[in-house]
Amino acid sequence: MKTALLSALILSSSIAAAFACAPAKAGNLVDVGVIDRDTGTTLTTHYHDGKLYIAGTPGHRYSVRIANRTGQRVMTVLSVDGVNAITGETAGASQSGYVLDAYQSTEVDGWRKNMSEIAQFNFTALSDSYAARTGRPSNVGVIGVAVFREKQRPIPIERERDDRISAQPVPAPPMASADRAAQAPASAAATESAAGGRAAEPALAGKAAADSAPGYARAARPQKEESLGTGHGARESSYASYTTFERAGSKPDEVDSIWYDSYRNLIARGVIPQPRPVAVEPQPFPNHFVPDPAG
């Protein structure tokens, strides 16, 4: 089968032997995490109804950290709010992505504008998100990474026959692709430089309000506010270059997804559980001395 090799984007980044940031999800092929760039912390994940959620802080910049857990190259197509983070197209798994070398990690800080700049990802109101401002608000609030293995080339093995050495191709090992029979041409791929190690402590945006009841201290569920989206922030330098990558199959070998919203909204939706009511018992000696009465 004739398969075209297209130019792809890649940028040299450091290979991480041990990952400093706790991942949001440990997949079979890659780890994915979301880092609050204003605090330097990896956002805590909350598991609810089969999905992973993070709480973002409105106005804060963030990056998506992707770490290759395998010993060979992979291509990762990054979707933010249903938009391809490289091309700005409505996201599809067959589009451009980031290529990571074996055990390599990178942080994607924003929408790629050209080979040397990105526009920062930042948490903002849904109505101000890049997707909504370009007429595509339906998928705001989710980050997705589609992962592709690289097609393996036959490895020649030398064998002696009739006093001559001939190269015998060895079939490539079976891949975990969902459909190896229908292989599509590879599309452009990219990778960004990895930032230095950052703290893995979780960051949460805000607190639940407290509400008093007889004999109990109870946390009140806050009212839901406008959902969060990802804005088109300030530009900053981020360099990339081209490489080639041929996918092992036309369908992703793995898709990792992380949903996000504000801390208040995740509590209102029941994603982040409320603390249990704590009984408040009257204390016979709450103070050491008699205070003056009011007035």
N, C-alpha and C positions, 0 to 999 in steps of 0.2 A: 504494500500500500504506500502510495506516495504521500509523504507528509512534509509540509513546508516548515522551515525554521525561520522565525521572524526575529528581528532585533528586539532586545528586551533591556530594561533599565536595571542597573545594579550599582551599588555603592559599597566600597570596602567598609566593613565595620568589624569591631572587635569580636573575637570568638570567646564566648563565655564558657568556662569550664564549670563554674558554679553560678547559679543565677541569684543575684542579690535581692531581687524583688519577689515577693510571694505572688504566684500567678493567680489570675482570676479563675482559670480553668486549666487543669492538666489533661490535655487531650492525648491521643496516641501519637500524634505527629508533632504538634506544637503546643506551647503554653501561651495563653493570652491573658494580659492584665491591663488595667487602666490606671494610669498614674496621674495624680493631681500635681501639675507642674508648679503650682504656687506654694504647695506645702512639701513637695518631694515625697509624698507617701503613696503607696499602692492602695487603691480604694477597696474596702472590705466588700466581699460578695455575700449576698443573701439568697438562699435557695427557696423558691416558692413555686408550687404547682409545676414542677419540672423545668423551671427556668432559673437562670442566674441573673441577679439584679445588683446594681451598684447605685449608691446615692451620690449625686454630683452636687457641687456647690455653685449656684448661679454666679456667673462672672469669672470663675476660675478657668484657667487654661488646663488642658489635659493632653496626654499622649497615649497611644495604644502600643503596648509592649508585646512583641511577638518573639518567641524563642523556639528555635528548631530543636526538637528532641531527638532527631535521627542522625545517622552517620552519613547521610547523603543530602544533596540539594533538594529543596522544596520551593514551590511557588505559592505565595499567599495573596489572594485577592481580597482587599480590604474594602468593606462596605460600611459607611456611616450614614445612618438615617435613610438607608436605601439608595445611597449615592456612592459611586466608585470614587475613592479618595485620590486617585491619580488622574482620571480623565474627566470627572464630573458627570459622567453618564449615569442614567438610572442603572443601578448595579445589576450585573449578570456575572455568573461564575466564569464565563469564558473570556472575560475582559482582562485588561492589564492588571498586573500584580507586582508584589515584591518578592525577589528571589533571595533566599537565605542559604548560605553554605552550611555544611554539616556542623551542628551544635552552635550555630551562630544566632545571635539575638540582635534586635534592633528596636528603636522606639520611633514610631511614626507620629510626628508632632502636628500635622495639619494637612490641608488640601494642597496637592502639588500644583504649583502654578507654572513652573518651568524646571529646567535641569539644575537650577541653583536656588530656588525659593519655594517656600510653602506659605499658605495662609493658616494661621494657628487655629487648632480646634479649641473652642471654649464653650462652656455650658451657658446656655442662654434660654430665654423663653421660646416656646415652640414657634410662635408667630415671627420671631426674629431669626430662626434657624436658617441655614443656607438652603436646606431642602424646601422649606416653606416659601422662602423668598424667590425660589426658582420654580414655583408651582407644583411641588411634589411633597406635600405635608403628610401623606398617608402612612409613611414608614418611619416617621421621626420617633426616636427613643430606643433604637437598637443598633448595636455594633456587631458586624459579622465578619468572619474570616473563613474563606474557602481555601482549602489546602490541596495542592496537587503534588504527587510524586513526579520525579523526572524519569523519562523513558531511558531505560538502561541499554547500552550498546552491547552487541555480542563481544565476548572476550576471546580472542584467538589463542589456541593452544598448539604449541609445536609438537608434531609427531613425526617420528622417523618411518619412512616407507620407501622401499626400493632405493636405499642409500640417498634419499632426498628428504629435505625438511619441508613440510607443507603446513600451512596454517589452517586449522580446523575451527570454524566458529562454534561457540558454545551458546545455546539459547539463553536469553536473559532470564533470571529468576522470575517466578510469577509475582505480579504486583497486586496490591490490594485495591486496585481501581474497581469502581462499580461497573464499568463497561469497557473492557480492553478490546472488544471486537470493533467498536466504532471509535476510532481515535480521530480527534479534530486537530487542525493546525494550531500550534501554540501561538498565543498572542503576547503583546509586550509585557515585560515584567520589570519590577523595580525594587530597590532596597535602600534604606536610609541608614546613616551612621548611628550606631548605638550610643546613647548617653552613658555617663558614668554610673556606677552603682548607686542606688538610692535606697532610703530606708523603707522597710517593709511594714511599718506600723500603719494600721488602718486609719482612715480619716472619715469622719461622719459630719454631715452638714446640719447642725442645729439640734435642738432638743424638743421632746414632747412637753407641752405645757402641763402643769400640775393642777389638780382640781380636788377640792376638799369635799368629803362626805363624812357623816357622823361615824367616828370610830375608824376611818380609813383615810389613807393618802393614796389617791388614784390618779394615774396619768390619763389626761383627756386626749382622745384622738383628734388631731388638728384637722381643720377643714382643708379640703383639697384646693390647691392653687393651680395656675397654668402649668402644664407639663413642660419639662425641659427638652431642649433640642441642642444641636451643635451649630454654633455660629461660624461665620467666615471672618476670622480675626485678623490681627495685624500680620504683616509679612515678616518673615525672617529667613536668614540664609540656611539652605539645606541642599547639599550637593549630591548629584546622582550621575551615573554613567550607564552605558548600554552593555547588555550581555545577550546571550542566546539561551533559550530554554525550550525543550520539547516535552510536553506533558505525556505522562504514561497513558492517560485515558482522557476522554472528553468530559467525564463527570468528576467532581471533587472526591478525593479520598477521605476527606473529613471537613465538616463545617462546624465551627465553634461560634456561639452567639452569646452576647451579653446585653441585657436590657438595662436601661437607666432612667432615673427620674430624680426629683428632689427628695431629700430626706423626709420632708413633711408629706409629700404625696405618697411615698412608699409606706409610711405609717397609715395614712388614710385608706390606702388600698389593701392593707393587711399583709403586705410583703414583709415589713419589719414588725415583729411582734411587740405588743405593748407589755410593759412590766406588770407582773401580778400585783393586785392590791395588797398593801402592807398594813396590818392592824396598828393603830396608834393608841397606846394605852396611856391614860392620865398618869402623870408622875407626881408623887407626893412631895418631892423636894427638887423642883426644877431650878431653883436659884439658891445662892448662899445667903443673900441679904434681902431685906424688904425694900423694894423700890418705892419712890414717891408716886402717888396716884397722878393720873393725867389731869391737867387743868389745875 
